Amino acid sequence: MRIQVRRTGGFAGIERHAEVDTSGRPDAAEWQALAERAVAAGRGTPPGGGPHGVPDGFSYEITVDGRTVRCADPRLTDEQRELVRRVLKEGA
């Protein structure tokens, strides 16, 4: 499973992108379960970026095996927030 996160916005407006491939990882099942919950929570989000966040807040695009959801601070679910944190920390 390929999990990609793109973060935009913030005070400086710097974009950050990271990706994790769960293939062959000993914790792949944990990553996959978290990713599925994060994407499911974003289904039904209106096109064009979904809910808008706060000024100078971050917006996120989470893509899991070609399925993309968009979300923004402070309206991330716990699963989305955890997935974003982990991918940006451990991804390349």
Biotite code that builds the C-alpha atoms (Angstrom):
import biotite.structure as struc

atoms = struc.array([
    struc.Atom([0.000, 0.000, 0.000], chain_id="A", res_id=1, res_name="MET", atom_name="CA", element="C"),
    struc.Atom([1.295, 3.456, -0.929], chain_id="A", res_id=2, res_name="ARG", atom_name="CA", element="C"),
    struc.Atom([0.324, 6.268, 1.423], chain_id="A", res_id=3, res_name="ILE", atom_name="CA", element="C"),
    struc.Atom([1.089, 9.835, 0.372], chain_id="A", res_id=4, res_name="GLN", atom_name="CA", element="C"),
    struc.Atom([0.551, 13.065, 2.284], chain_id="A", res_id=5, res_name="VAL", atom_name="CA", element="C"),
    struc.Atom([0.855, 16.579, 0.901], chain_id="A", res_id=6, res_name="ARG", atom_name="CA", element="C"),
    struc.Atom([0.655, 19.439, 3.387], chain_id="A", res_id=7, res_name="ARG", atom_name="CA", element="C"),
    struc.Atom([0.167, 23.010, 2.192], chain_id="A", res_id=8, res_name="THR", atom_name="CA", element="C"),
    struc.Atom([-0.515, 26.325, 3.856], chain_id="A", res_id=9, res_name="GLY", atom_name="CA", element="C"),
    struc.Atom([0.699, 27.443, 7.216], chain_id="A", res_id=10, res_name="GLY", atom_name="CA", element="C"),
    struc.Atom([2.197, 30.804, 8.042], chain_id="A", res_id=11, res_name="PHE", atom_name="CA", element="C"),
    struc.Atom([5.173, 30.370, 5.690], chain_id="A", res_id=12, res_name="ALA", atom_name="CA", element="C"),
    struc.Atom([3.175, 28.615, 2.963], chain_id="A", res_id=13, res_name="GLY", atom_name="CA", element="C"),
    struc.Atom([5.781, 25.875, 2.581], chain_id="A", res_id=14, res_name="ILE", atom_name="CA", element="C"),
    struc.Atom([4.548, 22.665, 0.958], chain_id="A", res_id=15, res_name="GLU", atom_name="CA", element="C"),
    struc.Atom([5.688, 19.350, 2.363], chain_id="A", res_id=16, res_name="ARG", atom_name="CA", element="C"),
    struc.Atom([5.222, 15.923, 0.779], chain_id="A", res_id=17, res_name="HIS", atom_name="CA", element="C"),
    struc.Atom([6.042, 12.451, 2.064], chain_id="A", res_id=18, res_name="ALA", atom_name="CA", element="C"),
    struc.Atom([5.227, 8.885, 1.108], chain_id="A", res_id=19, res_name="GLU", atom_name="CA", element="C"),
    struc.Atom([5.317, 5.520, 2.845], chain_id="A", res_id=20, res_name="VAL", atom_name="CA", element="C"),
    struc.Atom([5.148, 2.154, 1.084], chain_id="A", res_id=21, res_name="ASP", atom_name="CA", element="C"),
    struc.Atom([3.909, -0.442, 3.546], chain_id="A", res_id=22, res_name="THR", atom_name="CA", element="C"),
    struc.Atom([5.060, -3.417, 1.435], chain_id="A", res_id=23, res_name="SER", atom_name="CA", element="C"),
    struc.Atom([7.379, -5.615, 3.443], chain_id="A", res_id=24, res_name="GLY", atom_name="CA", element="C"),
    struc.Atom([7.062, -3.606, 6.632], chain_id="A", res_id=25, res_name="ARG", atom_name="CA", element="C"),
    struc.Atom([6.531, -5.628, 9.811], chain_id="A", res_id=26, res_name="PRO", atom_name="CA", element="C"),
    struc.Atom([3.864, -3.085, 10.873], chain_id="A", res_id=27, res_name="ASP", atom_name="CA", element="C"),
    struc.Atom([2.123, -3.019, 7.457], chain_id="A", res_id=28, res_name="ALA", atom_name="CA", element="C"),
    struc.Atom([-1.242, -4.188, 8.834], chain_id="A", res_id=29, res_name="ALA", atom_name="CA", element="C"),
    struc.Atom([-1.264, -1.359, 11.389], chain_id="A", res_id=30, res_name="GLU", atom_name="CA", element="C"),
    struc.Atom([-0.455, 1.253, 8.702], chain_id="A", res_id=31, res_name="TRP", atom_name="CA", element="C"),
    struc.Atom([-3.090, -0.163, 6.361], chain_id="A", res_id=32, res_name="GLN", atom_name="CA", element="C"),
    struc.Atom([-5.812, -0.143, 9.013], chain_id="A", res_id=33, res_name="ALA", atom_name="CA", element="C"),
    struc.Atom([-5.012, 3.451, 9.982], chain_id="A", res_id=34, res_name="LEU", atom_name="CA", element="C"),
    struc.Atom([-4.932, 4.551, 6.335], chain_id="A", res_id=35, res_name="ALA", atom_name="CA", element="C"),
    struc.Atom([-8.284, 2.907, 5.573], chain_id="A", res_id=36, res_name="GLU", atom_name="CA", element="C"),
    struc.Atom([-9.916, 4.646, 8.544], chain_id="A", res_id=37, res_name="ARG", atom_name="CA", element="C"),
    struc.Atom([-8.409, 8.007, 7.568], chain_id="A", res_id=38, res_name="ALA", atom_name="CA", element="C"),
    struc.Atom([-9.642, 7.746, 3.971], chain_id="A", res_id=39, res_name="VAL", atom_name="CA", element="C"),
    struc.Atom([-13.082, 6.477, 5.020], chain_id="A", res_id=40, res_name="ALA", atom_name="CA", element="C"),
    struc.Atom([-13.449, 9.483, 7.340], chain_id="A", res_id=41, res_name="ALA", atom_name="CA", element="C"),
    struc.Atom([-12.876, 11.802, 4.380], chain_id="A", res_id=42, res_name="GLY", atom_name="CA", element="C"),
    struc.Atom([-15.415, 10.253, 2.021], chain_id="A", res_id=43, res_name="ARG", atom_name="CA", element="C"),
    struc.Atom([-18.199, 12.620, 1.144], chain_id="A", res_id=44, res_name="GLY", atom_name="CA", element="C"),
    struc.Atom([-15.933, 15.651, 1.480], chain_id="A", res_id=45, res_name="THR", atom_name="CA", element="C"),
    struc.Atom([-16.922, 18.225, -1.137], chain_id="A", res_id=46, res_name="PRO", atom_name="CA", element="C"),
    struc.Atom([-14.548, 18.598, -4.099], chain_id="A", res_id=47, res_name="PRO", atom_name="CA", element="C"),
    struc.Atom([-12.214, 21.553, -4.207], chain_id="A", res_id=48, res_name="GLY", atom_name="CA", element="C"),
    struc.Atom([-10.462, 20.982, -0.915], chain_id="A", res_id=49, res_name="GLY", atom_name="CA", element="C"),
    struc.Atom([-13.295, 20.134, 1.413], chain_id="A", res_id=50, res_name="GLY", atom_name="CA", element="C"),
    struc.Atom([-13.736, 21.940, 4.681], chain_id="A", res_id=51, res_name="PRO", atom_name="CA", element="C"),
    struc.Atom([-11.595, 25.030, 4.926], chain_id="A", res_id=52, res_name="HIS", atom_name="CA", element="C"),
    struc.Atom([-9.404, 25.442, 7.922], chain_id="A", res_id=53, res_name="GLY", atom_name="CA", element="C"),
    struc.Atom([-8.284, 28.432, 9.853], chain_id="A", res_id=54, res_name="VAL", atom_name="CA", element="C"),
    struc.Atom([-6.151, 31.268, 8.444], chain_id="A", res_id=55, res_name="PRO", atom_name="CA", element="C"),
    struc.Atom([-2.495, 30.186, 8.260], chain_id="A", res_id=56, res_name="ASP", atom_name="CA", element="C"),
    struc.Atom([-3.586, 26.625, 9.061], chain_id="A", res_id=57, res_name="GLY", atom_name="CA", element="C"),
    struc.Atom([-2.507, 23.546, 7.140], chain_id="A", res_id=58, res_name="PHE", atom_name="CA", element="C"),
    struc.Atom([-4.455, 21.771, 4.436], chain_id="A", res_id=59, res_name="SER", atom_name="CA", element="C"),
    struc.Atom([-3.773, 18.124, 3.677], chain_id="A", res_id=60, res_name="TYR", atom_name="CA", element="C"),
    struc.Atom([-4.191, 15.810, 0.734], chain_id="A", res_id=61, res_name="GLU", atom_name="CA", element="C"),
    struc.Atom([-4.040, 12.159, 1.781], chain_id="A", res_id=62, res_name="ILE", atom_name="CA", element="C"),
    struc.Atom([-3.738, 9.576, -1.006], chain_id="A", res_id=63, res_name="THR", atom_name="CA", element="C"),
    struc.Atom([-3.956, 5.866, -0.298], chain_id="A", res_id=64, res_name="VAL", atom_name="CA", element="C"),
    struc.Atom([-3.518, 3.592, -3.319], chain_id="A", res_id=65, res_name="ASP", atom_name="CA", element="C"),
    struc.Atom([-4.959, 6.228, -5.646], chain_id="A", res_id=66, res_name="GLY", atom_name="CA", element="C"),
    struc.Atom([-7.882, 7.291, -3.404], chain_id="A", res_id=67, res_name="ARG", atom_name="CA", element="C"),
    struc.Atom([-7.514, 10.896, -2.281], chain_id="A", res_id=68, res_name="THR", atom_name="CA", element="C"),
    struc.Atom([-9.226, 12.833, 0.490], chain_id="A", res_id=69, res_name="VAL", atom_name="CA", element="C"),
    struc.Atom([-8.678, 16.462, 1.414], chain_id="A", res_id=70, res_name="ARG", atom_name="CA", element="C"),
    struc.Atom([-8.925, 17.910, 4.888], chain_id="A", res_id=71, res_name="CYS", atom_name="CA", element="C"),
    struc.Atom([-7.746, 20.937, 6.840], chain_id="A", res_id=72, res_name="ALA", atom_name="CA", element="C"),
    struc.Atom([-6.850, 21.952, 10.362], chain_id="A", res_id=73, res_name="ASP", atom_name="CA", element="C"),
    struc.Atom([-8.573, 21.947, 12.756], chain_id="A", res_id=74, res_name="PRO", atom_name="CA", element="C"),
    struc.Atom([-11.128, 19.572, 11.208], chain_id="A", res_id=75, res_name="ARG", atom_name="CA", element="C"),
    struc.Atom([-9.011, 16.430, 10.901], chain_id="A", res_id=76, res_name="LEU", atom_name="CA", element="C"),
    struc.Atom([-10.259, 13.236, 12.468], chain_id="A", res_id=77, res_name="THR", atom_name="CA", element="C"),
    struc.Atom([-7.992, 11.555, 14.992], chain_id="A", res_id=78, res_name="ASP", atom_name="CA", element="C"),
    struc.Atom([-7.119, 8.924, 12.362], chain_id="A", res_id=79, res_name="GLU", atom_name="CA", element="C"),
    struc.Atom([-6.261, 11.549, 9.736], chain_id="A", res_id=80, res_name="GLN", atom_name="CA", element="C"),
    struc.Atom([-4.124, 13.505, 12.200], chain_id="A", res_id=81, res_name="ARG", atom_name="CA", element="C"),
    struc.Atom([-2.226, 10.365, 13.272], chain_id="A", res_id=82, res_name="GLU", atom_name="CA", element="C"),
    struc.Atom([-1.681, 9.195, 9.688], chain_id="A", res_id=83, res_name="LEU", atom_name="CA", element="C"),
    struc.Atom([-0.434, 12.634, 8.596], chain_id="A", res_id=84, res_name="VAL", atom_name="CA", element="C"),
    struc.Atom([1.929, 12.796, 11.584], chain_id="A", res_id=85, res_name="ARG", atom_name="CA", element="C"),
    struc.Atom([3.347, 9.330, 10.929], chain_id="A", res_id=86, res_name="ARG", atom_name="CA", element="C"),
    struc.Atom([3.778, 9.736, 7.169], chain_id="A", res_id=87, res_name="VAL", atom_name="CA", element="C"),
    struc.Atom([5.438, 13.139, 7.477], chain_id="A", res_id=88, res_name="LEU", atom_name="CA", element="C"),
    struc.Atom([7.747, 11.772, 10.195], chain_id="A", res_id=89, res_name="LYS", atom_name="CA", element="C"),
    struc.Atom([8.686, 8.412, 8.642], chain_id="A", res_id=90, res_name="GLU", atom_name="CA", element="C"),
    struc.Atom([8.083, 8.938, 4.936], chain_id="A", res_id=91, res_name="GLY", atom_name="CA", element="C"),
    struc.Atom([10.522, 9.944, 2.268], chain_id="A", res_id=92, res_name="ALA", atom_name="CA", element="C"),
])
